[in-house]
Amino acid sequence: MSTIKVIEVLANSPGGFDQAAQEAVAQASKTVHNIKSIYIKEMNARVENGKITSYGVNAKISFELDG
């Protein structure tokens, strides 16, 4: 039996929601190992002068604990 832990990560990207989700995984990977899944809890976008300038996600990332 394994133990799974979930953390929440906020990430942004100028290139779209897919890139923001990838950035969330990249950020988490710096300190967390054995990442198993990502769940996008929320999406948002920043708008300036009528154009989207940045995409953001609030992601739940699950990973398996060692041991």
C-alpha positions as CSV (number, residue, x, y, z in Angstrom):
1,M,0.0,0.0,0.0
2,S,1.3,3.5,-0.8
3,T,0.7,6.9,0.7
4,I,-0.3,9.7,-1.7
5,K,0.0,13.4,-0.7
6,V,-1.6,16.4,-2.4
7,I,-0.2,19.9,-2.6
8,E,-1.6,23.0,-4.3
9,V,0.6,25.0,-6.7
10,L,-0.1,28.3,-8.4
11,A,1.6,28.8,-11.8
12,N,1.5,31.3,-14.7
13,S,2.6,31.3,-18.3
14,P,2.2,33.8,-21.2
15,G,1.7,30.8,-23.6
16,G,-1.6,29.3,-22.5
17,F,-3.2,27.1,-19.9
18,D,-1.3,24.0,-21.0
19,Q,2.0,25.8,-20.4
20,A,0.8,27.1,-17.1
21,A,0.0,23.5,-16.0
22,Q,3.4,22.3,-17.2
23,E,5.0,25.1,-15.2
24,A,3.1,23.9,-12.1
25,V,4.6,20.4,-12.5
26,A,8.0,21.9,-13.2
27,Q,7.9,24.0,-10.0
28,A,6.7,21.1,-7.9
29,S,9.3,18.8,-9.4
30,K,12.1,20.9,-7.9
31,T,11.3,19.8,-4.4
32,V,8.8,16.8,-4.8
33,H,9.5,13.4,-6.3
34,N,7.2,10.6,-7.6
35,I,4.6,13.0,-9.0
36,K,1.6,10.9,-10.1
37,S,-1.1,13.4,-11.3
38,I,-2.2,17.0,-11.7
39,Y,-5.7,18.3,-11.2
40,I,-6.5,21.8,-12.4
41,K,-8.7,23.3,-9.8
42,E,-9.0,26.7,-11.3
43,M,-8.0,28.7,-14.4
44,N,-7.6,32.4,-14.8
45,A,-6.2,34.9,-17.2
46,R,-4.8,38.4,-16.9
47,V,-6.0,41.0,-19.5
48,E,-4.4,44.2,-20.5
49,N,-5.6,46.5,-23.2
50,G,-8.2,44.0,-24.3
51,K,-5.7,41.1,-24.8
52,I,-4.8,38.2,-22.6
53,T,-1.2,38.6,-21.3
54,S,-0.9,35.7,-18.9
55,Y,-2.6,32.5,-18.2
56,G,-2.7,31.0,-14.7
57,V,-3.7,27.8,-13.0
58,N,-4.3,26.7,-9.5
59,A,-3.3,23.0,-9.6
60,K,-3.5,20.1,-7.1
61,I,-0.5,17.8,-7.6
62,S,-0.4,14.4,-6.1
63,F,2.7,12.4,-5.4
64,E,3.6,9.1,-3.7
65,L,5.6,9.3,-0.5
66,D,8.8,7.2,-0.2
67,G,8.9,4.5,2.3
